[in-house]
């Protein structure tokens, strides 16, 4: 039973409660609980509080992490060790997470995922990969986090479609993502997204309806995030399996290791980062024969958006990059059929290479795509965005440039850096810089940088014009 006390802090209704976790959280040791309690030198409690608040405000349409913290300034979470297990104590938690004094079950499960992943990464992961070096260790780390979260499912055919796209999209674009998800669901495909609103929510919602029509059970609506993102983009209510990776690089690797195909909807700089991440990997010579279906799609109104993306990719990485993706406009059924055919090729390739269906071990992810990039002003200035570099290396630094802009837009650390030192400076070959500036201006003009309703967007970057 939950022990609940309703209260009110300022204008936000809150609840204080002691709840029993559900959803598969292993028993924690006293040492693990101690690390989570109080403000420790490791900052674990600060991280736990921020991620837990995001889950408790699931469905929120705010993409400013500080705004949520300001709305619930007295919120706190403590993990209590008891002889028969643990309790989670919430103080001044958002009332929207409760119904008639009981925490909503789905939110309880997501809250458990937050505690589970933060504890595992901080206490066990480093020890388990200590004897491994470089790229192998990082991939092993991704695998072990996913395995500990019980996300990997053996003995089922490939059927997981990753959907990328923006959190700030138009209503027509959102409705289109639902239709694509619906057609994927009718064909028995599960959905994995970044877990937030917009293009991350729509495919799950459409697939849920289709799965219900097909009387399909045990459906997966997987959300993969990381602390800096979840604090700004609360999980949408359809997510039934949540994983919090330690950083954006491990989050992206989790997508491509788990997914059997990827669909990209309209989005902003975060979506561009994801596209460049995947294409940079597929352009690596070691992955030349690896099938990986990639479809870029949106409603008719978004055709110009994909033309801009296509032009930018061809200009920066060469026309041959286009062989790795297909653009389909305003045809959800065609997208689903294309994905089914592509996943069939993935299945046959995994059988031929004796690779696992649930984790793509054979895909070569270079260390440049795995190493965490901290977008400081110095690091952003040091990016080598030049045409004389190998395609996959250029893609890696372009990905970092977009990652830095994401941080400056919505991540607390990045927002603070911009406030203190001004915009990030991005430099490189003149024609690439001009194309980048044009693309970013289009994102701003189409309101793809931030959710509508707040203050006018102020760029966190400055692009050199050569």
N, C-alpha and C positions, 0 to 999 in steps of 0.2 A: 504494500500500500504506500502511496505517496503521502508524505507529511507536508501539507500545503498551508501557506499563509498568504493571503492576498494583501497587497499594499499598492502604493502609488508614489512614484518619484517624479516630481515635476508634472509634465503632461503625459508621460508614458506610463500606462498601467503595467504593473509588475507583479510577480508572484515569487515567493520564497518557498522552496520545496526540498525535500530529501527523497530521492527516487531510487528505485532498484533498477539497475541497468538490464536491458534485454538486447538480444541480437548477437550473442556469441562472444562477449568479452571474457577473455581468460582471467583467472584470478591473478591479482597483482601482488607482488612482494611488498614488504614494508619499506624496503629501499626505494622501490619504484613509486610508491605512494608519497614518500617523503620528498622525492624529487619534484613531484607535481604540486605539492602543497607549498604555499607561500611564494614569495618572490625570491627565487634562488639566483645564484650567480650565473647559472646556465640560461636563465630567461625562460625556462620551461613553463612556468606558471603564466607569464605574460602571453606566451604563444597559445597555451591551452585556453585562456580566457578569451582571446580574440577569436579563435576558431569556434569555440563553443557558442559565443554570441552570434556568429554568422549562422550557425545551424538553428539556433533558437528563433532567429528571424527569417527562417526559410520562406522564400517567396517574396522577400523584400525587393522593391524596385529602387534601391539606392546603391550607387557604385562608389561611394566615398566612405572608406573605412573609418575615418575619424567622425563622420556624421553619426554613424551607428553607435560608436562608443560615447559620443556626447549625448545621445538620446537615452542611453542607459549607463550613466557614469558610475553608479554604485553596484553594477552587476559584478558578481563574483561566482566562482565555481571551486569546489574543493572535492577531492576524492578521499573518502574515508575508509580506512581499513577496519574490517570487522572479522570476527572469528569465522563467520559463514560466507565470507566474500567481501564485496565492497558496496558502498553507497555513494551516490553522487549528490552533493549538497549544492543547491542553487540559491543564491541570494539576489533578490531584486531582478529576477529573470523576466524577459518579455512575456506578458500575459497571453499573447497570441499563440504561444506554444502549448497552452493548456485548454482543456474543455471540461467544464464542471469539476475543476479541481484535479483532473488527471492529465498528465503530460501526454500529448499525442504520440501514439506508438511509433509512427515513422520518425518523428523527431527524436524520440528516445533512442532508436536504433542508430540514427546519424550521430547523435551525441556520443554514443558508445564508440563509433568509428573514430571520432576525434580523439578520444582518450586512448584508444587502442594504438592508433598510428603514431601519435606523439610519444607514447611510452616505448613502443617497439624501436622506433628509429633512434631514440636517445639512449636506450639502455642495452640493446642487443645487436643492432645491425652492424655497428662498427666492429664488434668482436667477431661476428660471423664471417666478415670479408677481410679480416686483418691480414691473412696470408696470401691474398690475391693482389695483383698489381694492375694499375691503369684501367683500360677499357673493360677488361674482364671483370674486375672488381665492381665497377659501376653497374654493369649489366646484371651481375649477380645480386647486387643490392636492390635493383628494380624488381627482379624476380622474387626475392625474399619478402619484400614489402607486400607485393601482390599475393603471394602465397599465404603470408600471415593474415592477410585480410580475407582469406577464403574466396578470392575473386576468380582464381584460375580453376576452370572446370574441365577435367580430362574426360575422355570417352564420349565426346559429342562432336559432331561434324562442325567445321567452321561455319559460323553464322553471326559473328559480331561485327556490326558496322559502326565505325566511329564517325560522328557528325561534328564538324567544326563550323563555326560561324559566330557572328557578333552578338553581344548582349544588347546592343542598341541598334535595332532594325525597325523597319516600317511594319505597319500592320499587314500589308499585303505580303511582305517577305515572311513574316511570322506564320501567316496562314499557309503559305506555300511549304514551309518546313514541316508543318503538321501533315499536309497531304503526302509529302514524300515519306514521312515516318509511317503514315497509314499504309501506303503501298509496300513498304518494307515489312511491316508487321503482318500483312496478309500473306506474305511469302515466308513467314516463320523466322524472320531475322530479329536479333536482339540489338539494342541500341546502347552506345557508349558516347558520352559527351563530356564537356568540361564542367557540367553539373549546374550551371547558372541559368539565367533567364534568356529570353530571345531565342536565337537559333540553337541553344543548348536545351531548351525546354520543349520547343515545338515538335521535334522528331519523336521524343519520348511520348508526348501526349497523343500524337497521331498513332504511333505504334501500339499504345495501350488500348485504344479503341479497337484496332484491328485484331490484336491478340484476344480481346474479349469476344469478338465476333467469331473467331476461329476456335474458341473454347480452349485456348492455349494456356497452359499453366507454367509456373516456374520461369516467368519471364525476367529478363535482366535489363534493368535501366541503370547502367553504371555511370557514376560521376567520378571523374578523376581531376583532382585539383591540387593546389599547393597553398601554403599559409598566406602568402602575399595576395593571392587571387581570391581565396574563399572569404577573406576579411572584407573584400570589396564587392564580391558577387556571392550572395547567399545561395545555397543549394535550392534548386526548384523542388516542389513537393513530390514530383514523380520519381525522383531518384530513390532506388531501393537498395543500392549498394554504393557506398561512398569510400573513396580512398584518398588520403591526403599524402602526397609525395613531398619529400623534403624541399625540392626546388623545381623550377620550371623545366630544366633539362631532363630530370628524371620523370617528370610528368609527361613530357613529350615522348620520351623513349617508351614509357608504359603504353601510350596510345599505339605506337607503331609495332610494339612487340605483341600486344594483345589483339589488335584489330586485324580483321581479314580483308577490309576494304575501308576506304575513307571517302566521305561526301563532304564537300565544302560549300556552305551557304554564304551569302553576302555577310561581310563583317568589316572590321577596321584593322588597326595595326596588329592586334593579337591574332587575327585570322591570317594576315599576311605573314606573321612570324611562323605560324604553324605550316603554311604552304611551303615556305622556304626551307623549313626544317626537313620536311618529308622529301622535297625535291632534291635538296642537297645530298641526302642519303641515297636516293635512287640514282643520282648522277655519279655516285662513286663507282669506279670501275669494278669493284668487288661485288656490286649488286646488279650488274648488267642483266643477268638472267633471272632475277627475282621478280615474279609477278606480284603486282600490288595495285589493284584497281583504285583509281582516284578520279572522282567526278566532281566538277565544279558546276553548281546549278542554282537557279533562282527563278522567280517569276519573270514575265516579259518585261516588267518595269526595271528589272535589274540587269538587263542585257548589257547596257553601257558599262556597268560596274565590272563585269567579267571581261569585257573588251579592254578596259584599262589594266586589269590584272594581267591578262594575256600579253598585252603590249609590253608591260614592265618586265615580265619574266623573259620574254624573247629578247628584249634589248639588253638585259643584264646578263643572262645566262645562255643566250643563243637560241636560234629557232628549234634546235633539236630537243630542247627541254619540253616542247609541246607534245612529244610522243609519250610522255609519262602521264598525261591527264586528258580527260575529255570534257568538253563544255556542253551541257544540255540545258536549254532554256525552256521553261514553262511546260515541262512534261514529266510530272512525278512518276507515272507508271514506267516511262522509258528509263528513268534513273534507277528504279528498283530492278527492272529487268537487266540492265547493264551491270548492276552490282551483283546480282545472282550469277550471271555468266562469269564475271571476274572472280568471284569467290570459288566457283567450280575449278577454275585454273589454279587458284591458290591451294585448294584441297589436293589436286592431282600432283602439284609440285611438292607439297609436304610429304605425300606418300612416296614419291620418287626419291626424295632426299632424306627420308626417314626423320623429318623434323616434326616436332610436336604441333598439334593443332592449337593448343591453348597458349603457346608462347613461341614467338618466332625467333628461335636461337640462331638460325642461319643468316639472318639479316645482319650485315656489317654496319655498325654505327661507329663512325670514327670518333676518336677522343675529343676532337674539336667541337663535336655536337653534344658531348656528354659533360664536359667540364663546366661547372657552374660559372656563369657570367654575372658579375656584380656590376650593374650599370652606374658606375661613378662618372663624373665629368671627365676625369682623366681617361678612363677605359673607353668611353664613347669617342673621345678625340683620337684615340689610338687605333680605331678600326681601320682595316686596310681594304677599302672598297675600291678596288682597282681591277680593270679588265684583264691585266696580264697574269692574274692568278688562276689556278685550276678552278673549274666550275664549282666543284663542291666546296672548296675553301672560300670562294667569293660568296656562295650561298650561306655559308656559316656566319660570315661577318655581317651580311645583310640581315640575317635572322637576329643577330645580336643588336643591330641598330633598332629594329622594330621592338625587340624585347625591352630595350632601354626606354622607348617611348611609352610602352605599356606601363612600365614602372613609374614613369613621370606622371602618367595620367591617373592611375588608380591605386598603386601600391604606396603604403604609408611612408616607407623609407625613401622611395623615389620622389614623392610629393614634397617631403621635407627638404631633400637635396635641391630641388628646383627652387623652392622658396628661399633657401639660403644662398645659393650660388648662381641662380638664373638658369636659362634654358641650356639643355645639352647642345653641344656643337657636333655636327656630323659633316665629315669632309670625305672627298674621294674624286674619282674621275668626273669631269664636268658634265658629260652627257648622262651619266648615271645619277648624279646629283640633281640635274634638271628633271629627269624622269621621276626620281623619288619625291622631289618637292611637289611636282604636279599631282602625283598619286596621293600624297598626304593632304594637299589642299582639297582634293576631291572628297577624301574622307571627312574633312572638317565641314565642307559644304553640304554633305549628305547626312550630317549629324551622326557619324559613326564613331566618334571619339568618346563621347560620354552619353549617358542616358539623358533624354530630353527633360525639361522642367527645371533644371538648375540654372546657374549663372552661365553666361556665354563662355564658350570654350576658349581658353588661352593656351596656345601651343607651348609645350614643354621642351621644344627642340628648336634648333636653328640650322637650316641646311645651307651649306656653302654652295654658292653658284659658280665656283671656279674662277 
